């Protein structure tokens, strides 16, 4: 829950700097509705959380592989 409120706050700050206020308001409204729906529907919330966790793990694995390949070229093994 803290993650989503921080994400909403960050998104609001980014959109506040943009010149298109109407688009910014629509985006904020959509994000607010999406988060409200997510918290009301716990199954959807946990499904979304699991997808985000998988993507986070894949990104971490990719980063580790890239850093390993910089140290030890994998094609030489």
CORKA-V376874 format. One record per residue. N is the residue number from 1. PHI is phi in radians with two decimals (NA if undefined). OMEGA is omega in whole degrees, -180 to 180 (999 if undefined). Layout:
n=N phi=PHI omega=OMEGA
n=N phi=PHI omega=OMEGA
This chain:
n=1 phi=NA omega=178
n=2 phi=-1.12 omega=179
n=3 phi=-1.04 omega=-177
n=4 phi=-1.22 omega=178
n=5 phi=-1.20 omega=176
n=6 phi=-1.18 omega=177
n=7 phi=-1.09 omega=179
n=8 phi=-1.12 omega=179
n=9 phi=-1.11 omega=178
n=10 phi=-1.11 omega=179
n=11 phi=-1.08 omega=179
n=12 phi=-1.12 omega=179
n=13 phi=-1.16 omega=179
n=14 phi=-1.14 omega=-178
n=15 phi=-1.21 omega=179
n=16 phi=-1.15 omega=179
n=17 phi=-1.39 omega=-179
n=18 phi=-1.41 omega=-175
n=19 phi=-1.48 omega=-177
n=20 phi=-1.61 omega=-175
n=21 phi=-1.20 omega=-179
n=22 phi=-1.13 omega=178
n=23 phi=-1.15 omega=179
n=24 phi=-1.09 omega=179
n=25 phi=-1.15 omega=178
n=26 phi=-1.12 omega=-180
n=27 phi=-1.12 omega=179
n=28 phi=-1.13 omega=179
n=29 phi=-1.12 omega=179
n=30 phi=-1.09 omega=-179
n=31 phi=-1.10 omega=179
n=32 phi=-1.10 omega=179
n=33 phi=-1.11 omega=-180
n=34 phi=-1.11 omega=179
n=35 phi=-1.16 omega=178
n=36 phi=-1.08 omega=178
n=37 phi=-1.08 omega=-179
n=38 phi=-1.08 omega=-178
n=39 phi=-1.31 omega=179
n=40 phi=-1.32 omega=-178
n=41 phi=-1.88 omega=-172
n=42 phi=-1.15 omega=179
n=43 phi=-1.11 omega=178
n=44 phi=-1.13 omega=-180
n=45 phi=-1.07 omega=-180
n=46 phi=-1.23 omega=175
n=47 phi=-1.10 omega=178
n=48 phi=-1.10 omega=179
n=49 phi=-1.11 omega=179
n=50 phi=-1.18 omega=177
n=51 phi=-1.12 omega=178
n=52 phi=-1.10 omega=178
n=53 phi=-1.15 omega=179
n=54 phi=-1.11 omega=179
n=55 phi=-1.11 omega=178
n=56 phi=-1.11 omega=178
n=57 phi=-1.13 omega=178
n=58 phi=-1.11 omega=178
n=59 phi=-1.13 omega=178
n=60 phi=-1.13 omega=179
n=61 phi=-1.12 omega=178
n=62 phi=-1.11 omega=179
n=63 phi=-1.11 omega=179
n=64 phi=-1.12 omega=179
n=65 phi=-1.11 omega=179
n=66 phi=-1.13 omega=180
n=67 phi=-1.21 omega=177
n=68 phi=-1.16 omega=-179
n=69 phi=-1.18 omega=177
n=70 phi=-1.20 omega=-179
n=71 phi=-1.40 omega=-180
n=72 phi=-2.17 omega=178
n=73 phi=-1.03 omega=-174
n=74 phi=-1.19 omega=-179
n=75 phi=-1.27 omega=179
n=76 phi=-1.48 omega=179
n=77 phi=-1.42 omega=999
